[in-house]
Amino acid sequence: MAGKTISMHASDDTARRMEHVSRVEDRSPSQIASAALNLYLQLPPEAHAALRYLQALGTEEDLARVSRKMGRLLLDAQFEIAERRVVASMPPADALQSEDDIIAEANALTSHERARLRDSQEPSEPRRWRTP
């Protein structure tokens, strides 16, 4: 991706935490810093001011509480996106008229999921069929 290199200063603790996150997420420190900067720049100016106020006058507990709340908001948004995608992939409600229709749809969904899981797994030892 084309971009511009930006240099920045970070405390030793921040640099250490970024290195840890980059190893855990298998991303470069540059990618972590870019994602953090993009998130910050998407916030409105009032949020920037509130963050500076919190960092200057808040306690560690205040910062931790805000971080947890932000994390919850992100997870809620992720769930809502996943929920929308699942709902969009479902057949219309009126397509399932009988119990047989529901069972057929459930079988189709689970057999597709089983095949996907089977295909995504590493090959294992060849199957040995037992003979009676």
ABEGO torsion letter per residue (X at the ends): XBBBBBBBBBBAAAAAAAAAAAAAAGBBAAAAAAAAAAAAAABBAAAAAAAAAAAAABBAAAAAAAAAAAAAAAAAAAAAAAAAAAAAABBBAAABABAAAAAAAAAAAAAAAAAAAAAABBBBBBBBBBBX
